[in-house]
């Protein structure tokens, strides 16, 4: 293991774990799964080593990202902002287009509304091929 200030896990794993915790708690809160979580629920949700998770929860609480009460953790105002930012960064590629817009892969419309793009409009009849009689 790497010497990292007395902590037992390598810095990259620790950083990823903190990111996962903040993103998961932000998502859970936004989806209505609750404002707080305990170690057991986070371990099962994130599939992380329990020792690593406990260590990183304590660090996030020390840094002011989480508030701990009776073995349950909740995002602080700082944690909610940081969790939201990290969540948005992680999933930004999935949020590029809204419903009814062409995807970034459309070479014809480059993101304009599907209704305005003849190549992507779902209900448009394709133009007939060949000469008209």
Backbone as JSON Lines, residues from 0, in Angstrom:
{"i":0,"aa":"X","n":[0.83,-1.18,0.0],"ca":[0.0,0.0,0.0],"c":[0.87,1.24,0.0]}
{"i":1,"aa":"X","n":[0.34,2.3,-0.53],"ca":[1.07,3.55,-0.66],"c":[0.97,4.36,0.63]}
{"i":2,"aa":"X","n":[2.03,5.07,0.97],"ca":[1.98,5.97,2.12],"c":[1.17,7.19,1.73]}
{"i":3,"aa":"X","n":[0.04,7.37,2.37],"ca":[-0.84,8.49,2.04],"c":[-1.4,9.12,3.31]}
{"i":4,"aa":"X","n":[-0.5,9.5,4.18],"ca":[-0.93,10.21,5.38],"c":[-1.59,9.31,6.4]}
{"i":5,"aa":"X","n":[-1.22,8.05,6.46],"ca":[-1.8,7.16,7.46],"c":[-3.07,6.49,7.01]}
{"i":6,"aa":"X","n":[-3.54,6.79,5.82],"ca":[-4.74,6.15,5.3],"c":[-4.35,4.85,4.65]}
{"i":7,"aa":"X","n":[-5.24,3.87,4.66],"ca":[-4.89,2.53,4.24],"c":[-5.05,2.2,2.78]}
{"i":8,"aa":"X","n":[-5.52,3.09,1.94],"ca":[-5.81,2.77,0.55],"c":[-5.06,3.72,-0.37]}
{"i":9,"aa":"X","n":[-4.79,3.25,-1.59],"ca":[-4.05,4.1,-2.52],"c":[-4.89,5.33,-2.87]}
{"i":10,"aa":"X","n":[-4.22,6.43,-3.19],"ca":[-4.93,7.7,-3.42],"c":[-5.93,7.67,-4.57]}
{"i":11,"aa":"X","n":[-5.66,6.92,-5.62],"ca":[-6.58,6.87,-6.76],"c":[-7.87,6.17,-6.37]}
{"i":12,"aa":"X","n":[-7.75,5.03,-5.67],"ca":[-8.95,4.33,-5.2],"c":[-9.75,5.19,-4.23]}
{"i":13,"aa":"X","n":[-9.05,5.89,-3.36],"ca":[-9.72,6.75,-2.39],"c":[-10.47,7.88,-3.09]}
{"i":14,"aa":"X","n":[-9.83,8.5,-4.07],"ca":[-10.47,9.6,-4.81],"c":[-11.69,9.1,-5.57]}
{"i":15,"aa":"X","n":[-11.57,7.97,-6.23],"ca":[-12.72,7.39,-6.96],"c":[-13.86,7.07,-6.0]}
{"i":16,"aa":"X","n":[-13.51,6.56,-4.85],"ca":[-14.53,6.22,-3.86],"c":[-15.28,7.47,-3.41]}
{"i":17,"aa":"X","n":[-14.54,8.55,-3.13],"ca":[-15.2,9.8,-2.72],"c":[-16.1,10.33,-3.82]}
{"i":18,"aa":"X","n":[-15.64,10.27,-5.06],"ca":[-16.48,10.68,-6.19],"c":[-17.76,9.85,-6.24]}
{"i":19,"aa":"X","n":[-17.6,8.54,-6.12],"ca":[-18.76,7.64,-6.17],"c":[-19.75,7.92,-5.05]}
{"i":20,"aa":"X","n":[-19.23,8.16,-3.86],"ca":[-20.11,8.45,-2.71],"c":[-20.91,9.72,-2.97]}
{"i":21,"aa":"X","n":[-20.23,10.8,-3.35],"ca":[-20.93,12.07,-3.57],"c":[-21.94,11.96,-4.7]}
{"i":22,"aa":"X","n":[-21.55,11.32,-5.8],"ca":[-22.49,11.16,-6.92],"c":[-23.69,10.31,-6.53]}
{"i":23,"aa":"X","n":[-23.43,9.2,-5.85],"ca":[-24.52,8.3,-5.47],"c":[-25.49,8.98,-4.5]}
{"i":24,"aa":"X","n":[-24.96,9.67,-3.52],"ca":[-25.84,10.32,-2.55],"c":[-26.62,11.45,-3.2]}
{"i":25,"aa":"X","n":[-26.01,12.16,-4.12],"ca":[-26.71,13.21,-4.86],"c":[-27.84,12.59,-5.69]}
{"i":26,"aa":"X","n":[-27.53,11.5,-6.41],"ca":[-28.53,10.83,-7.24],"c":[-29.65,10.25,-6.37]}
{"i":27,"aa":"X","n":[-29.29,9.59,-5.28],"ca":[-30.29,8.99,-4.4],"c":[-31.26,10.04,-3.86]}
{"i":28,"aa":"X","n":[-30.7,11.17,-3.46],"ca":[-31.55,12.25,-2.96],"c":[-32.47,12.77,-4.06]}
{"i":29,"aa":"X","n":[-31.93,12.97,-5.24],"ca":[-32.72,13.48,-6.36],"c":[-33.81,12.53,-6.82]}
{"i":30,"aa":"X","n":[-33.57,11.24,-6.67],"ca":[-34.55,10.23,-7.07],"c":[-35.55,9.9,-5.97]}
{"i":31,"aa":"X","n":[-35.42,10.53,-4.82],"ca":[-36.36,10.31,-3.73],"c":[-36.08,9.09,-2.87]}
{"i":32,"aa":"X","n":[-34.84,8.59,-2.89],"ca":[-34.48,7.44,-2.07],"c":[-34.07,7.84,-0.65]}
{"i":33,"aa":"X","n":[-34.11,9.1,-0.35],"ca":[-33.8,9.56,0.99],"c":[-32.7,10.6,1.01]}
{"i":34,"aa":"X","n":[-32.69,11.32,2.1],"ca":[-31.71,12.38,2.29],"c":[-30.42,11.88,2.91]}
{"i":35,"aa":"X","n":[-30.46,10.69,3.51],"ca":[-29.27,10.17,4.17],"c":[-29.12,8.68,3.9]}
{"i":36,"aa":"X","n":[-27.93,8.16,4.22],"ca":[-27.64,6.75,3.98],"c":[-26.66,6.27,5.04]}
{"i":37,"aa":"X","n":[-26.67,4.96,5.28],"ca":[-25.69,4.38,6.19],"c":[-24.68,3.57,5.39]}
{"i":38,"aa":"X","n":[-23.67,3.08,6.06],"ca":[-22.6,2.33,5.4],"c":[-23.15,1.12,4.65]}
{"i":39,"aa":"X","n":[-24.04,0.37,5.27],"ca":[-24.56,-0.85,4.64],"c":[-25.28,-0.55,3.33]}
{"i":40,"aa":"X","n":[-26.09,0.48,3.31],"ca":[-26.81,0.79,2.07],"c":[-25.85,1.27,0.99]}
{"i":41,"aa":"X","n":[-24.84,2.05,1.36],"ca":[-23.87,2.52,0.38],"c":[-22.99,1.39,-0.14]}
{"i":42,"aa":"X","n":[-22.58,0.47,0.75],"ca":[-21.76,-0.67,0.32],"c":[-22.51,-1.5,-0.71]}
{"i":43,"aa":"X","n":[-23.77,-1.77,-0.46],"ca":[-24.53,-2.6,-1.4],"c":[-24.81,-1.85,-2.69]}
{"i":44,"aa":"X","n":[-25.02,-0.57,-2.61],"ca":[-25.33,0.23,-3.79],"c":[-24.09,0.45,-4.65]}
{"i":45,"aa":"X","n":[-22.97,0.73,-4.02],"ca":[-21.75,1.07,-4.76],"c":[-20.82,-0.12,-4.98]}
{"i":46,"aa":"X","n":[-21.06,-1.22,-4.3],"ca":[-20.2,-2.41,-4.41],"c":[-18.74,-2.07,-4.18]}
{"i":47,"aa":"X","n":[-18.47,-1.38,-3.06],"ca":[-17.12,-1.0,-2.67],"c":[-16.69,-1.78,-1.45]}
{"i":48,"aa":"X","n":[-15.38,-1.84,-1.24],"ca":[-14.83,-2.42,-0.03],"c":[-15.33,-1.61,1.17]}
{"i":49,"aa":"X","n":[-15.88,-2.28,2.16],"ca":[-16.48,-1.58,3.3],"c":[-15.46,-0.74,4.07]}
{"i":50,"aa":"X","n":[-14.25,-1.23,4.22],"ca":[-13.22,-0.45,4.94],"c":[-12.88,0.83,4.19]}
{"i":51,"aa":"X","n":[-12.73,0.71,2.89],"ca":[-12.46,1.89,2.06],"c":[-13.61,2.88,2.16]}
{"i":52,"aa":"X","n":[-14.82,2.38,2.06],"ca":[-16.0,3.25,2.14],"c":[-16.07,3.97,3.48]}
{"i":53,"aa":"X","n":[-15.88,3.26,4.57],"ca":[-15.91,3.89,5.9],"c":[-14.85,4.98,6.01]}
{"i":54,"aa":"X","n":[-13.65,4.66,5.56],"ca":[-12.55,5.63,5.62],"c":[-12.9,6.89,4.83]}
{"i":55,"aa":"X","n":[-13.44,6.73,3.64],"ca":[-13.74,7.88,2.79],"c":[-14.96,8.66,3.28]}
{"i":56,"aa":"X","n":[-15.92,7.98,3.88],"ca":[-17.04,8.7,4.49],"c":[-16.54,9.62,5.6]}
{"i":57,"aa":"X","n":[-15.61,9.1,6.41],"ca":[-15.04,9.93,7.48],"c":[-14.28,11.13,6.92]}
{"i":58,"aa":"X","n":[-13.53,10.91,5.86],"ca":[-12.78,12.01,5.23],"c":[-13.75,13.05,4.67]}
{"i":59,"aa":"X","n":[-14.79,12.59,3.98],"ca":[-15.78,13.53,3.43],"c":[-16.48,14.32,4.53]}
{"i":60,"aa":"X","n":[-16.7,13.69,5.66],"ca":[-17.31,14.39,6.8],"c":[-16.32,15.42,7.37]}
{"i":61,"aa":"X","n":[-15.05,15.04,7.5],"ca":[-14.02,15.97,7.99],"c":[-13.89,17.18,7.07]}
{"i":62,"aa":"X","n":[-14.01,16.95,5.77],"ca":[-13.88,18.03,4.77],"c":[-15.13,18.9,4.67]}
{"i":63,"aa":"X","n":[-16.22,18.48,5.3],"ca":[-17.45,19.26,5.26],"c":[-18.4,18.91,4.13]}
{"i":64,"aa":"X","n":[-18.13,17.83,3.41],"ca":[-19.03,17.41,2.34],"c":[-20.22,16.6,2.85]}
{"i":65,"aa":"X","n":[-20.03,15.93,3.99],"ca":[-21.09,15.13,4.59],"c":[-21.28,15.53,6.04]}
{"i":66,"aa":"X","n":[-22.49,15.29,6.52],"ca":[-22.8,15.44,7.95],"c":[-23.17,14.06,8.47]}
{"i":67,"aa":"X","n":[-22.55,13.65,9.58],"ca":[-22.8,12.33,10.13],"c":[-23.57,12.46,11.43]}
{"i":68,"aa":"X","n":[-24.64,11.68,11.53],"ca":[-25.45,11.64,12.75],"c":[-25.89,10.21,12.98]}
{"i":69,"aa":"X","n":[-25.47,9.64,14.08],"ca":[-25.9,8.3,14.45],"c":[-25.62,7.23,13.42]}
{"i":70,"aa":"X","n":[-24.47,7.31,12.76],"ca":[-24.11,6.3,11.77],"c":[-24.74,6.5,10.4]}
{"i":71,"aa":"X","n":[-25.43,7.61,10.22],"ca":[-26.03,7.93,8.93],"c":[-25.38,9.19,8.39]}
{"i":72,"aa":"X","n":[-25.23,9.25,7.08],"ca":[-24.55,10.37,6.43],"c":[-25.53,11.08,5.5]}
{"i":73,"aa":"X","n":[-25.37,12.4,5.48],"ca":[-26.21,13.24,4.62],"c":[-25.31,14.27,3.97]}
{"i":74,"aa":"X","n":[-25.64,14.64,2.74],"ca":[-24.87,15.67,2.05],"c":[-25.04,17.01,2.74]}
{"i":75,"aa":"X","n":[-23.94,17.71,2.96],"ca":[-24.01,19.09,3.41],"c":[-24.32,19.95,2.19]}
{"i":76,"aa":"X","n":[-24.45,21.24,2.38],"ca":[-24.66,22.14,1.24],"c":[-23.47,22.04,0.27]}
{"i":77,"aa":"X","n":[-22.26,22.04,0.83],"ca":[-21.06,21.88,0.02],"c":[-21.06,20.53,-0.7]}
{"i":78,"aa":"X","n":[-21.41,19.47,0.0],"ca":[-21.45,18.14,-0.59],"c":[-22.47,18.02,-1.7]}
{"i":79,"aa":"X","n":[-23.62,18.66,-1.54],"ca":[-24.65,18.64,-2.57],"c":[-24.17,19.35,-3.83]}
{"i":80,"aa":"X","n":[-23.49,20.48,-3.67],"ca":[-22.96,21.2,-4.83],"c":[-21.9,20.37,-5.53]}
{"i":81,"aa":"X","n":[-20.99,19.81,-4.75],"ca":[-19.9,19.02,-5.33],"c":[-20.43,17.73,-5.94]}
{"i":82,"aa":"X","n":[-21.35,17.07,-5.26],"ca":[-21.96,15.86,-5.8],"c":[-22.7,16.13,-7.1]}
{"i":83,"aa":"X","n":[-23.43,17.24,-7.15],"ca":[-24.14,17.62,-8.37],"c":[-23.19,17.9,-9.52]}
{"i":84,"aa":"X","n":[-22.1,18.59,-9.23],"ca":[-21.11,18.9,-10.26],"c":[-20.47,17.62,-10.79]}
{"i":85,"aa":"X","n":[-20.09,16.74,-9.88],"ca":[-19.44,15.49,-10.29],"c":[-20.42,14.59,-11.05]}
{"i":86,"aa":"X","n":[-21.67,14.56,-10.61],"ca":[-22.69,13.78,-11.31],"c":[-22.88,14.31,-12.73]}
{"i":87,"aa":"X","n":[-23.0,15.63,-12.86],"ca":[-23.17,16.24,-14.17],"c":[-21.97,15.96,-15.07]}
{"i":88,"aa":"X","n":[-20.76,16.06,-14.52],"ca":[-19.56,15.76,-15.3],"c":[-19.56,14.32,-15.78]}
{"i":89,"aa":"X","n":[-19.9,13.4,-14.89],"ca":[-19.86,11.97,-15.2],"c":[-20.87,11.6,-16.29]}
{"i":90,"aa":"X","n":[-22.05,12.22,-16.27],"ca":[-23.12,11.82,-17.17],"c":[-23.42,12.86,-18.25]}
{"i":91,"aa":"X","n":[-22.52,13.8,-18.46],"ca":[-22.78,14.87,-19.42],"c":[-23.02,14.34,-20.84]}
{"i":92,"aa":"X","n":[-22.33,13.3,-21.23],"ca":[-22.51,12.75,-22.57],"c":[-23.89,12.18,-22.8]}
{"i":93,"aa":"X","n":[-24.53,11.74,-21.73],"ca":[-25.88,11.19,-21.85],"c":[-26.95,12.27,-21.82]}
{"i":94,"aa":"X","n":[-26.56,13.48,-21.48],"ca":[-27.52,14.56,-21.34],"c":[-27.39,15.61,-22.43]}
{"i":95,"aa":"X","n":[-26.67,15.28,-23.52],"ca":[-26.44,16.25,-24.57],"c":[-27.69,16.63,-25.34]}
{"i":96,"aa":"X","n":[-28.6,15.7,-25.52],"ca":[-29.79,16.0,-26.3],"c":[-31.03,15.78,-25.46]}
{"i":97,"aa":"X","n":[-32.01,16.58,-25.72],"ca":[-33.29,16.44,-25.04],"c":[-34.21,15.58,-25.9]}
{"i":98,"aa":"X","n":[-35.29,15.14,-25.31],"ca":[-36.27,14.34,-26.04],"c":[-36.74,15.14,-27.26]}
{"i":99,"aa":"X","n":[-36.76,14.52,-28.39],"ca":[-37.23,15.19,-29.6],"c":[-36.14,15.9,-30.36]}
{"i":100,"aa":"X","n":[-34.9,15.83,-29.91],"ca":[-33.8,16.43,-30.65],"c":[-32.97,15.35,-31.28]}
{"i":101,"aa":"X","n":[-32.36,15.68,-32.37],"ca":[-31.45,14.73,-32.99],"c":[-30.24,14.57,-32.11]}
{"i":102,"aa":"X","n":[-29.66,13.4,-32.18],"ca":[-28.45,13.16,-31.41],"c":[-27.23,13.76,-32.07]}
{"i":103,"aa":"X","n":[-26.15,13.84,-31.34],"ca":[-24.94,14.43,-31.91],"c":[-24.38,13.62,-33.07]}
{"i":104,"aa":"X","n":[-24.83,12.38,-33.23],"ca":[-24.35,11.55,-34.33],"c":[-25.04,11.85,-35.65]}
{"i":105,"aa":"X","n":[-26.1,12.65,-35.67],"ca":[-26.81,12.96,-36.91],"c":[-25.94,13.88,-37.76]}
{"i":106,"aa":"X","n":[-25.49,13.41,-38.93],"ca":[-24.62,14.24,-39.76],"c":[-25.38,15.32,-40.53]}
{"i":107,"aa":"X","n":[-26.7,15.27,-40.5],"ca":[-27.49,16.18,-41.32],"c":[-27.95,17.42,-40.58]}
{"i":108,"aa":"X","n":[-28.37,17.25,-39.34],"ca":[-29.0,18.38,-38.67],"c":[-28.14,18.98,-37.57]}
{"i":109,"aa":"X","n":[-27.15,18.26,-37.11],"ca":[-26.22,18.73,-36.09],"c":[-26.93,19.3,-34.87]}
{"i":110,"aa":"X","n":[-27.93,18.53,-34.37],"ca":[-28.56,18.87,-33.1],"c":[-29.81,19.72,-33.15]}
{"i":111,"aa":"X","n":[-30.29,20.1,-34.35],"ca":[-31.54,20.86,-34.39],"c":[-32.7,19.93,-34.06]}
{"i":112,"aa":"X","n":[-33.88,20.47,-33.92],"ca":[-35.05,19.66,-33.59],"c":[-35.28,18.59,-34.64]}
{"i":113,"aa":"X","n":[-35.66,17.4,-34.19],"ca":[-35.98,16.3,-35.11],"c":[-37.09,16.7,-36.08]}
{"i":114,"aa":"X","n":[-38.03,17.51,-35.6],"ca":[-39.14,17.92,-36.45],"c":[-38.64,18.73,-37.64]}
{"i":115,"aa":"X","n":[-37.53,19.42,-37.47],"ca":[-36.98,20.24,-38.54],"c":[-36.0,19.47,-39.41]}
{"i":116,"aa":"X","n":[-35.59,18.3,-38.98],"ca":[-34.61,17.51,-39.73],"c":[-35.33,16.42,-40.51]}
{"i":117,"aa":"X","n":[-35.27,16.49,-41.82],"ca":[-35.97,15.51,-42.65],"c":[-35.36,14.12,-42.53]}
{"i":118,"aa":"X","n":[-34.14,14.01,-42.07],"ca":[-33.5,12.71,-41.93],"c":[-33.9,12.01,-40.63]}
{"i":119,"aa":"X","n":[-34.29,12.79,-39.62],"ca":[-34.57,12.22,-38.31],"c":[-36.03,12.27,-37.91]}
{"i":120,"aa":"X","n":[-36.84,13.04,-38.64],"ca":[-38.25,13.17,-38.27],"c":[-38.91,11.81,-38.31]}
{"i":121,"aa":"X","n":[-39.49,11.36,-37.19],"ca":[-40.02,10.01,-37.11],"c":[-41.25,9.76,-37.97]}
{"i":122,"aa":"X","n":[-42.07,10.76,-38.23],"ca":[-43.32,10.55,-38.94],"c":[-43.27,10.99,-40.4]}
{"i":123,"aa":"X","n":[-42.12,11.41,-40.84],"ca":[-42.0,11.89,-42.22],"c":[-41.98,10.7,-43.18]}
{"i":124,"aa":"X","n":[-42.7,10.82,-44.26],"ca":[-42.63,9.84,-45.34],"c":[-41.38,10.17,-46.14]}
{"i":125,"aa":"X","n":[-40.56,9.18,-46.45],"ca":[-39.38,9.48,-47.26],"c":[-39.81,9.9,-48.67]}
{"i":126,"aa":"X","n":[-39.03,10.78,-49.25],"ca":[-39.31,11.22,-50.62],"c":[-39.22,10.03,-51.56]}
{"i":127,"aa":"X","n":[-40.12,9.95,-52.54],"ca":[-40.06,8.81,-53.46],"c":[-38.78,8.85,-54.26]}
{"i":128,"aa":"X","n":[-38.3,7.68,-54.56],"ca":[-37.08,7.56,-55.35],"c":[-37.46,7.42,-56.82]}
{"i":129,"aa":"X","n":[-36.63,7.93,-57.68],"ca":[-36.85,7.78,-59.11],"c":[-37.81,8.82,-59.66]}
{"i":130,"aa":"X","n":[-38.07,8.75,-60.96],"ca":[-38.95,9.75,-61.6],"c":[-40.41,9.54,-61.2]}
{"i":131,"aa":"X","n":[-41.13,10.64,-61.16],"ca":[-42.56,10.6,-60.83],"c":[-43.36,10.46,-62.13]}
{"i":132,"aa":"X","n":[-44.41,9.69,-62.11],"ca":[-45.26,9.51,-63.3],"c":[-46.52,10.24,-63.16]}
